[in-house]
């Protein structure tokens, strides 16, 4: 985890202002560099283990890198930092370096006064850009860094690199070499092998201090794999007393014999952290705000105990786990569109929530399901291997790949959103309905230029959001992933 920021053009003190707004991403070190018209900053979070101080910036022979992310390329030397690995790839491949990175990243490379920006193809690491009043190009890890500096803030698209010389250029990762398979049984084995490999390489530097365990399938599988690699791994769970996932999380840790840290929270904590969660998450979308509460409290709980955990994010997107969404499809083609679109919007829905609320509490999460090889292989798997039978059970090939590794009721449990499983969603809905009426929502949605909001909850959250993100540009950054919205299929089709 790190924060990065920069300006190409005249820096009138804006770099310092950007860095100040995102300093929670990297409280251990602020590093800056200026070369010609390019000013860069890196805000470092040291997660311990084999992670070195200053691992997210590097300079050599007129070239400088600032990085948010982790690099897992096999040719990365043991004494090489992540930023040094990016620099080495740039020195070897030039602008083609981005497609050679095995890992999650957002970065800037300054080459003798010229700047290149790049972001990983899944959008695991965030990046935003805009222009200051004098036309200088500004960028930051979080949109809030550009509040008051730029009025045309945009999200940097995943899977692209940019420079003034070449413009935006899309890239496809080449580091993700994955095996072929002939049938379902072979596919199951490859899924398990790739996930075990992905988990192991994220634990190799000994920085991982635990697993964020909700009790759902994905985090339970991560717990199993992490325990196979390190039997001393510990788990962290946050829930309301009546949370449906809490008993499942306890079952997992009891079955594996894992030390389990549990935080129980209530309605008072929800009210307390809601404005902070919305500010840090930079969103007002209903389901994402629901999840933000438990994520924020989890971060506050975990951070004093470890600066790095594993999580199960990515499984629902790449292995068709959102059954409540894809079941809205009226035929196989619509189901496929919904599944694909949930992958395409993950960068500014679930992954944005995970990133921001980790950063807000100063710790890093690593996501084996979002490993380059795992994601690449998942795109080769037929949809009927992911969604099974008349009941349309999602993540079927993943469930079967790990059958017998955990109790059956864990493997074949029903999908619940984090906020539902932790008990948050119902409390938040009731709270919003006390503050906002249906008639207020109807009037808001009649006003031209306002974003269309789906519920009184969203209007409640939107009002909180606007206190710190006043410009309309920030409204347009908020992601949507609800297939019941009228524009869902139009967006996927590019209309």
Buried (B, 14 or more C-beta within 10 A) or exposed (E): BBBBBBBBBEBEEBBEBBBEBBBBBBEBBBBBBBBEBBBBBBBBBBBBBEBBEBBBBBBEEEBBBBBBBBBBBEEBEEEBBBBBBBBBBBBEBEBBBBBBBBBBBBBBBBBEEBBBBBBBBBBBBBBBBBBBEEEBBBBBBBBBBBBEBBBEBBBBBBBBBBBEEEEEBEBEBBBBEBEEBEEBEEBBEBBBBBBBBBBBBBBBBEBBBBBBBBBBBBBBBBBBBBBBBEEEBBBBBBBBEEBBBBEBBBBBBEBBEBEBBBBBBEEEBBEEBBBBBBBBBBBBBBBBBBBBBBBBBBBBBBBEEBBBBBBBBBBBBBBBBBBBBBBBBEEEEBBBBBBBBBBBBBBBBBBBBBBBBBBBBBBBBBBBBBBBBBBBBBEEBEEEBBBBEEEBBBBBBBBBBBEEBBBEEBBEBEBBBBBBBBBBBEBBBEBBBEEBEEEBBEEBEEEEEBBEBBBBBBBBBBBBBBEBBEBEBBBEBBBBBBBEEEEBBEEBEEE
